[in-house]
């Protein structure tokens, strides 16, 4: 796990010191070693977090034996041992980095089809003066691209690009990204908050040369949806358990101490249980405990840890500890990001980094096996009868409790709205498309998911889960874990997102995922082979902070600083009358479900203020 950056500049606009700076601003991603290659028109830089082959011979840029090629690599190729043996590679290190470079030289750019991993890497060809870029199938590892004519730069984090003055001067705000952010709480691929910076497409590679940048797609989730589904429950349980054991086994390959995040929920418990079964020593597990009982699930993690006999570490945090991190969100993320669960994720990462350099995470289970309430809403709102009566239902609910008022928003959609994004935005308390029309001074429609022609017709809840896999998981949850863990030089691996598990899950019949209202049915059947069912006989808990309470008390200053009339009108993005109304309803009328809407508005204005726009 590392940080990478680089550039291609025919006009020599990036200096050697600029390249070094691109690496230094992401040094937290790899503090163990650094290196770069520069030749006026092209360059690559690397910050190393040593996980596999800790020797200096594996430092990067890593050069081929002939000296023509060099690679900078962020991530892991988990099956590097098998790839090296199968291709009879003669290696001078024990690193997965060298395997990737040799496979590229031997088999060409399509070698990536055989790599199982999470990654973003660049291979420089000194002879052709070109760069090849790669990103993993699911989008676990980040990669940003700046392009202005034939001037191109790339990096693991957006601030590694914006730190270069010659580039920063060319950037403006992407207003389409602003509307998408206020709708989703994150900025979806390919957008970034900047108009000339995009997110490199997942499951793709590209060649950068004098001709510009040319993209090639090697994996697409839509193409993995088969015509027929897996309907036999016992066969599905057996296959899923087999795939998960294989995935965890590969992800336990490490030359450093490792552990697992354990929240006590289904996903992290299953990953920890399988890992513990494969180890001879106790697995180190990590969780945090809040002093707010409503948000504290530490006792559930302790129950699982006790049963599995892991070496469990619990870190008790106060509200003050969490609040101190709020001011760092914009700097850490590099663009507006409204998922407040990044705060506890940062705290558990900080705890784990004191004991290990690598952790396993349970991300992906909800999206692959239907663990969210949104999937029930998808079925409900797809009903022809509900669509006919939605306006009347919304009016009735709007006169009820806060919870009913919140539900009323779910019924307030038009025929032109994208139902998947509408359900998501309202489940997460963000702005609906209709609200954005009155909120934004220059309304631009949010980016909506495009679903390729699939080999079978999906049920509404399957479509909603497919949306989450390709949008929410990739551009919110995985981004959150990457930035939070790498802020403390900690690698986080996600066994549930092995592409073999993903491809299997996409073709499991929906009734095996949500069975008679029971979410993640299939995943739970595997879990109960490792941990007793009674430990999980409780409602689903989220990993969150009490943001609603804090915005009315200790964090109210963020509303005052960022959503005052002068600030809002200075940037001209938002209609202040709408902001004023939202603040009044939230602070005086106690309309609690508005807190995430205000949080998103705070963060976008905080970004504008701190970025000198």
C-alpha positions in Angstrom: 0.0 0.0 0.0 1.5 3.3 -1.1 1.0 6.6 -2.7 1.8 7.3 -6.4 1.8 10.3 -8.6 3.2 11.4 -11.9 2.9 13.6 -15.0 3.2 13.8 -18.8 4.0 17.3 -19.9 5.2 18.0 -23.5 5.6 21.7 -22.6 7.7 20.9 -19.5 5.3 22.6 -17.1 6.1 20.4 -14.1 9.5 20.8 -12.5 11.6 18.2 -10.7 10.8 20.0 -7.4 7.1 19.9 -8.3 7.3 16.1 -8.8 9.0 15.7 -5.4 6.2 17.8 -3.9 3.5 15.6 -5.4 5.0 12.8 -3.5 5.6 14.6 -0.2 2.0 15.8 0.2 0.9 12.1 0.3 3.8 10.9 2.4 1.3 9.6 5.0 0.4 6.9 2.4 3.9 5.6 2.4 6.4 6.8 5.0 8.8 3.9 4.7 10.7 4.9 1.5 10.3 7.2 -1.4 11.8 7.7 -4.9 11.1 9.2 -8.3 12.1 9.3 -12.0 12.1 12.7 -13.8 13.1 13.8 -17.3 11.5 17.2 -17.9 8.5 15.9 -20.0 7.6 12.8 -17.9 7.9 11.7 -14.3 6.7 9.3 -11.6 7.0 9.4 -7.9 6.4 6.9 -5.1 5.8 6.8 -1.4 6.2 3.3 0.0 4.3 1.6 2.8 6.3 -1.7 3.1 4.0 -4.7 3.4 5.4 -7.4 1.1 9.2 -7.8 0.8 10.4 -5.2 3.3 13.9 -5.0 1.8 15.2 -1.8 0.0 15.5 -3.9 -3.2 11.8 -3.7 -3.5 11.7 0.1 -3.2 10.1 2.1 -6.1 10.2 3.2 -8.8 11.1 -0.4 -9.5 13.1 -0.8 -12.8 13.1 -3.7 -15.2 16.3 -5.6 -15.7 16.8 -3.9 -19.1 16.2 -0.5 -17.5 13.6 0.5 -20.1 10.5 0.2 -17.8 9.8 1.5 -14.3 6.7 0.9 -12.1 5.1 2.8 -9.1 2.5 0.7 -7.5 -0.2 1.4 -4.9 -2.0 -1.7 -3.6 -1.6 -5.5 -3.6 -1.6 -8.2 -6.2 -2.7 -11.0 -3.9 -2.0 -13.9 -6.2 1.5 -12.7 -7.2 3.1 -16.0 -6.0 0.9 -18.1 -8.3 1.4 -15.7 -11.2 5.2 -15.8 -10.8 5.2 -19.6 -10.7 2.7 -20.1 -13.6 4.7 -17.8 -15.9 8.1 -19.2 -14.8 9.3 -15.7 -13.9 12.9 -15.3 -12.7 12.7 -12.7 -9.9 15.3 -10.8 -8.0 12.9 -9.8 -5.1 10.0 -11.3 -3.3 7.6 -8.4 -4.1 4.4 -8.4 -6.0 5.5 -5.2 -7.7 8.2 -7.0 -9.7 5.8 -9.7 -10.8 3.4 -7.0 -12.2 6.2 -5.4 -14.1 7.6 -8.6 -15.6 4.1 -9.7 -16.6 3.5 -6.4 -18.4 6.8 -6.8 -20.3 6.2 -10.5 -21.1 2.4 -10.6 -21.9 1.5 -7.0 -22.8 -1.1 -4.6 -21.2 -3.8 -7.3 -21.0 -1.9 -9.2 -18.4 -4.1 -7.4 -15.8 -7.0 -9.9 -16.5 -5.2 -12.5 -14.4 -4.4 -10.3 -11.4 -6.4 -10.6 -8.3 -6.0 -7.5 -6.2 -6.6 -3.9 -5.3 -4.4 -1.5 -7.1 -3.6 1.7 -8.9 -0.3 1.7 -10.6 1.8 3.3 -13.4 4.3 1.7 -15.7 6.7 4.1 -17.5 8.2 3.2 -20.8 11.4 5.3 -21.1 12.0 4.3 -24.7 8.5 5.4 -25.9 8.2 8.2 -23.4 4.8 6.9 -22.4 3.0 5.8 -19.2 0.5 3.0 -18.7 -2.0 3.5 -15.9 -4.1 0.7 -14.2 -7.0 0.7 -11.7 -8.6 -2.3 -10.0 -12.0 -3.8 -10.9 -14.0 -2.5 -8.0 -12.3 0.8 -7.3 -10.7 -0.1 -4.0 -7.7 2.0 -4.7 -8.0 5.6 -5.8 -6.6 7.3 -8.9 -7.2 10.9 -10.1 -6.4 12.3 -13.5 -5.8 15.9 -14.5 -5.9 16.7 -18.2 -5.6 20.0 -20.0 -4.9 19.6 -23.7 -1.9 17.2 -23.7 -0.8 18.1 -20.2 -1.6 15.2 -17.9 -1.0 14.5 -14.2 -2.2 11.6 -12.0 -2.1 10.8 -8.3 -3.5 8.6 -5.5 -5.0 11.7 -3.9 -6.4 14.9 -5.4 -4.2 17.2 -3.4 -1.1 15.7 -4.9 -2.3 17.3 -8.2 -3.6 20.6 -6.8 -0.4 21.3 -4.9 1.3 22.2 -8.2 0.8 25.9 -8.9 0.9 25.6 -12.7 -1.9 23.1 -12.5 -3.9 24.8 -9.7 -4.2 28.0 -11.8 -6.0 26.0 -14.6 -8.6 24.6 -12.3 -12.2 25.7 -11.7 -15.2 24.3 -9.8 -17.1 21.5 -11.5 -20.7 22.6 -10.9 -22.1 19.2 -12.0 -20.1 17.7 -9.2 -21.6 20.2 -6.7 -25.1 19.1 -7.5 -24.2 15.4 -7.4 -22.5 16.0 -4.1 -25.6 17.6 -2.5 -27.7 14.7 -3.9 -25.5 11.8 -2.8 -23.2 13.2 -0.1 -20.1 12.2 -2.3 -18.9 12.9 -5.8 -19.4 10.0 -8.1 -17.0 8.8 -10.8 -15.9 10.2 -13.2 -16.4 13.6 -11.6 -14.3 15.4 -9.0 -14.9 18.9 -7.5 -12.5 20.3 -10.1 -13.4 20.8 -13.7 -10.2 19.4 -15.2 -9.7 16.5 -12.7 -11.5 13.2 -13.0 -11.5 9.9 -11.3 -9.8 7.2 -13.3 -12.4 4.6 -14.4 -12.5 1.4 -12.5 -11.7 -1.9 -14.2 -9.7 0.0 -16.8 -6.2 0.8 -18.0 -4.9 3.6 -20.2 -1.9 4.7 -22.2 -0.6 8.2 -22.0 1.6 9.4 -24.8 2.0 12.3 -27.3 -1.4 11.3 -28.7 -3.1 12.1 -25.3 -4.7 9.4 -23.2 -6.4 6.3 -24.5 -8.6 4.2 -22.2 -9.3 0.4 -22.3 -11.8 -1.4 -20.1 -10.9 -4.9 -18.9 -13.8 -5.5 -16.4 -17.3 -4.3 -16.1 -19.8 -5.4 -13.4 -22.7 -5.2 -16.0 -21.0 -7.9 -18.1 -20.8 -10.1 -15.0 -24.6 -10.4 -14.7 -25.5 -13.8 -16.1 -28.8 -14.8 -17.7 -29.5 -17.4 -15.0 -29.1 -17.2 -11.2 -27.9 -19.6 -8.5 -31.1 -20.7 -6.8 -30.1 -23.7 -4.7 -29.4 -22.4 -1.2 -27.2 -25.2 0.1 -25.0 -25.0 -3.1 -24.9 -21.2 -2.8 -23.8 -21.4 0.9 -21.1 -24.0 0.1 -19.8 -21.9 -2.9 -19.8 -18.6 -0.9 -17.9 -20.1 2.0 -15.3 -21.6 -0.4 -14.8 -18.3 -2.1 -14.6 -16.3 1.1 -12.0 -18.7 2.5 -9.9 -18.4 -0.6 -10.2 -14.7 -0.5 -9.2 -14.3 3.1 -6.3 -16.8 2.7 -4.9 -14.6 -0.1 -5.3 -11.4 1.9 -3.5 -12.8 4.9 -0.2 -12.8 2.9 1.9 -10.2 4.7 5.4 -9.6 5.9 4.2 -7.3 8.7 1.8 -7.6 11.6 -1.9 -7.5 10.7 -5.4 -7.6 12.2 -9.0 -6.9 11.4 -11.6 -4.2 12.1 -14.4 -5.7 14.1 -17.6 -3.8 14.7 -19.6 -6.8 15.8 -21.8 -6.6 12.7 -22.3 -9.5 10.2 -19.6 -8.5 7.7 -16.7 -7.7 9.9 -17.5 -10.7 12.2 -17.5 -13.1 9.2 -14.2 -11.8 7.9 -12.6 -12.0 11.4 -14.0 -15.5 12.0 -12.6 -16.9 8.7 -9.3 -15.2 9.3 -9.0 -16.6 12.9 -9.8 -20.1 11.7 -6.9 -19.9 9.2 -4.4 -18.7 11.8 -2.6 -20.5 14.6 -2.2 -17.3 16.8 -5.0 -15.0 18.0 -6.0 -12.4 15.4 -5.7 -8.8 16.5 -9.1 -7.2 16.3 -10.0 -3.5 16.7 -13.0 -1.5 17.6 -13.9 1.8 19.2 -16.4 2.6 21.9 -18.4 5.8 22.1 -19.6 7.3 25.4 -22.9 7.9 23.6 -24.8 4.6 24.1 -27.0 5.1 21.0 -23.9 5.0 18.8 -21.9 2.5 20.8 -21.7 -1.1 19.5 -18.4 -2.0 21.2 -20.2 -4.6 23.4 -21.3 -6.5 20.3 -17.7 -6.6 19.0 -16.5 -7.8 22.4 -19.0 -10.7 22.3 -17.7 -11.8 18.9 -14.1 -11.4 19.9 -14.6 -13.4 23.1 -16.2 -16.2 21.1 -13.4 -16.2 18.5 -10.7 -15.7 21.1 -9.1 -12.9 19.2 -6.6 -10.4 20.7 -9.2 -7.7 21.0 -8.4 -4.0 21.3 -11.0 -1.5 22.2 -10.4 2.3 22.2 -12.8 4.4 24.2 -13.3 7.8 22.6 -15.1 10.9 23.9 -17.1 13.3 21.9 -14.3 15.8 22.1 -11.8 13.3 20.6 -14.1 12.8 17.6 -15.0 16.5 17.2 -11.3 17.4 16.9 -11.1 15.5 13.6 -14.1 17.3 12.0 -11.9 20.3 11.0 -9.5 18.0 9.1 -12.1 16.3 6.8 -11.8 18.7 3.8 -8.0 18.6 3.9 -7.9 14.8 4.2 -10.4 14.2 1.4 -9.3 16.9 -1.0 -12.9 17.6 -2.0 -16.4 17.8 -0.3 -17.3 14.5 1.4 -20.3 14.3 3.7 -20.2 10.7 5.0 -19.6 11.6 8.7 -18.7 8.0 9.5 -15.2 8.8 8.3 -14.6 10.2 11.8 -15.0 6.8 13.6 -13.2 5.1 10.7 -10.3 7.4 11.2 -10.3 6.7 15.0 -10.3 3.0 14.6 -7.6 3.2 12.0 -5.5 5.3 14.3 -6.0 2.7 17.1 -5.0 -0.2 14.8 -2.0 1.6 13.4 -0.4 1.5 16.8 -0.4 -2.3 16.7 -0.3 -3.4 13.0 0.4 -2.2 9.5 -2.4 -4.1 7.7 -6.1 -4.8 8.6 -8.9 -6.7 7.1 -12.3 -4.9 6.6 -15.8 -6.1 6.1 -16.9 -3.6 3.4 -19.1 -4.9 0.6 -21.4 -7.3 2.3 -24.4 -4.9 2.4 -24.2 -4.1 -1.3 -23.6 -7.6 -2.5 -26.1 -9.4 -0.2 -28.8 -6.7 0.4 -28.1 -5.4 3.8 -29.8 -2.0 3.6 -33.4 -0.8 4.1 -33.2 0.9 0.8 -33.8 -2.4 -0.9 -37.2 -2.8 0.7 -38.0 0.7 -0.4 -37.0 -0.1 -4.0 -39.5 -2.9 -4.1 -42.2 -0.7 -2.4 -41.8 2.3 -4.6 -41.6 0.3 -7.9 -45.2 -0.8 -7.3 -47.6 0.7 -9.9 -50.2 1.3 -7.2 -47.7 3.2 -5.0 -46.6 5.3 -8.0 -50.2 6.2 -8.6 -50.9 7.2 -5.0 -47.4 8.5 -4.1 -48.5 12.2 -3.9 -51.4 11.5 -1.6 -49.2 9.3 0.6 -46.6 12.0 0.8 -49.1 14.6 1.9 -50.5 12.4 4.6 -47.0 11.5 6.0 -45.8 15.1 5.8 -48.3 16.0 8.6 -46.9 13.3 11.0 -43.9 12.8 13.1 -40.3 13.5 12.1 -39.9 9.9 11.0 -43.1 10.1 8.9 -42.0 13.4 7.4 -38.7 11.8 6.4 -40.6 8.9 4.8 -42.8 11.5 3.0 -39.7 12.6 1.0 -39.3 9.1 -0.3 -42.7 9.3 -2.0 -42.0 12.7 -3.5 -40.5 11.7 -6.8 -41.5 12.5 -10.4 -41.5 10.3 -13.4 -38.4 11.9 -14.7 -36.4 11.3 -11.5 -34.0 8.4 -11.3 -35.6 6.2 -8.7 -32.3 4.6 -7.6 -30.6 7.8 -6.8 -33.8 9.3 -5.3 -34.1 6.4 -2.8 -30.5 6.6 -1.9 -30.5 10.4 -1.3 -33.6 10.3 0.8 -32.5 7.3 2.8 -29.3 9.2 3.6 -31.1 12.5 4.3 -29.6 14.5 1.4 -31.3 16.7 -1.1 -33.7 15.3 -3.6 -33.5 16.3 -7.3 -36.6 18.4 -6.8 -35.0 20.2 -3.8 -31.9 21.0 -5.8 -33.9 22.9 -8.4 -34.8 25.5 -5.8 -31.5 25.3 -3.9 -28.9 25.8 -6.6 -28.6 29.2 -8.2 -27.6 27.5 -11.5 -29.3 24.1 -11.4 -27.5 21.2 -13.1 -28.9 17.7 -12.8 -26.9 15.3 -10.7 -25.0 12.5 -12.5 -27.3 9.4 -12.6 -26.2 5.8 -12.9 -26.2 4.3 -16.3 -27.1 0.6 -16.4 -25.8 -1.3 -19.4 -28.0 -3.9 -21.1 -27.9 -6.8 -18.8 -28.3 -10.5 -19.6 -31.3 -10.7 -17.3 -34.0 -8.4 -15.9 -33.2 -7.4 -12.3 -35.8 -7.0 -9.6 -36.1 -3.4 -8.1 -34.1 -4.4 -5.0 -31.5 -6.0 -7.2 -31.2 -2.8 -9.3 -30.9 -0.7 -6.1 -28.1 -3.0 -4.9 -26.4 -2.8 -8.3 -26.5 1.0 -8.0 -24.9 0.9 -4.6 -22.2 -1.4 -5.8 -21.2 0.8 -8.7 -21.8 4.2 -7.0 -22.1 4.3 -3.2 -19.6 1.5 -2.4 -17.0 2.7 -4.9 -17.2 6.5 -4.4 -18.2 6.7 -0.8 -17.4 3.7 1.4 -14.2 2.6 -0.2 -13.0 6.2 -0.5 -13.7 6.7 3.3 -11.8 3.6 4.3 -8.8 4.4 2.0 -8.4 8.0 3.2 -9.0 7.2 6.9 -6.6 4.2 7.0 -3.9 5.7 4.8 -4.0 8.9 6.9 -2.3 6.7 9.6 -0.2 4.7 7.1 -2.4 1.6 7.6 -3.3 -0.8 4.8 -6.9 -2.0 4.7 -7.9 -5.1 2.6 -11.4 -6.1 1.8 -12.0 -9.9 1.3 -15.7 -9.5 0.5 -14.7 -7.5 -2.6 -12.5 -10.2 -4.2 -13.8 -10.0 -7.8 -14.6 -13.7 -7.7 -16.9 -13.1 -4.7 -18.5 -10.1 -6.5 -19.2 -12.0 -9.7 -20.7 -14.8 -7.7 -22.9 -12.5 -5.6 -24.2 -10.7 -8.7 -25.7 -14.0 -9.9 -27.3 -15.3 -6.6 -31.1 -15.3 -6.7 -32.4 -12.3 -4.9 -34.5 -14.5 -2.6 -31.3 -16.0 -1.1 -30.1 -12.5 -0.2 -33.3 -11.0 1.2 -35.3 -13.9 2.5 -38.8 -13.1 3.9 -37.5 -9.7 4.9 -34.3 -11.1 6.5 -31.4 -9.1 5.0 -28.1 -10.7 4.0 -29.7 -14.2 4.5 -27.0 -16.1 2.6 -24.1 -14.3 4.2 -25.6 -15.0 7.6 -25.9 -18.7 6.9 -22.2 -18.8 6.3 -21.5 -16.7 9.4 -23.5 -19.0 11.6 -21.1 -21.8 10.8 -18.4 -19.8 12.7 -20.3 -17.7 15.3 -23.5 -18.6 17.1 -26.7 -17.0 15.7 -27.9 -15.7 19.0 -25.0 -13.2 19.1 -26.6 -11.4 16.1 -30.2 -11.5 17.2 -30.4 -7.7 17.3 -31.2 -4.8 15.0 -28.6 -3.6 12.5 -26.4 -0.9 13.8 -24.5 1.7 11.8 -21.0 3.0 12.3 -21.6 6.6 13.0 -21.3 9.7 15.2 -24.2 11.6 16.8 -23.9 14.3 14.2 -27.6 15.5 14.6 -26.9 16.2 18.3 -23.5 17.8 17.7 -24.7 20.3 15.0 -27.1 21.7 17.5 -24.5 22.0 20.3 -20.7 21.9 20.0 -20.6 21.9 16.2 -23.1 24.6 15.7 -20.2 27.0 15.0 -19.8 25.2 11.7 -23.3 26.4 10.7 -22.5 29.9 11.8 -19.1 30.0 10.0 -20.1 28.4 6.7 -23.8 29.0 6.2 -24.1 32.7 7.1 -25.5 35.1 4.5 -22.1 36.7 3.7 -20.4 33.4 3.0 -23.2 31.7 1.0 -23.7 34.8 -1.2 -19.9 35.3 -1.7 -19.7 32.0 -3.5 -23.1 32.2 -5.2 -23.6 28.5 -5.4 -26.7 28.3 -3.2 -29.9 30.3 -2.8 -29.4 31.8 0.6 -33.2 32.0 1.3 -33.3 28.2 1.0 -30.4 27.9 3.5 -32.0 30.3 5.9 -35.2 28.2 5.8 -33.4 25.0 6.4 -31.5 26.4 9.4 -34.8 27.7 10.9 -36.5 24.4 10.5 -33.6 22.5 11.9 -32.6 24.7 14.8 -36.0 26.2 15.8 -38.6 23.7 14.6 -36.5 20.6 15.5 -36.9 19.0 12.1 -34.0 16.6 12.8 -33.8 14.8 9.5 -32.4 17.9 7.9 -29.1 17.5 9.6 -27.3 15.8 6.7 -28.5 18.4 4.3 -27.0 21.1 6.4 -23.8 19.0 6.9 -23.4 18.8 3.1 -23.9 22.5 2.7 -21.4 23.2 5.5 -18.7 21.0 3.8 -19.1 22.4 0.3 -18.7 26.0 1.6 -15.9 24.9 4.0 -14.1 23.5 0.9 -14.7 26.7 -1.1 -13.3 28.8 1.8 -10.3 26.6 2.4 -9.4 26.1 -1.3 -9.3 29.9 -2.0 -12.0 29.8 -4.7 
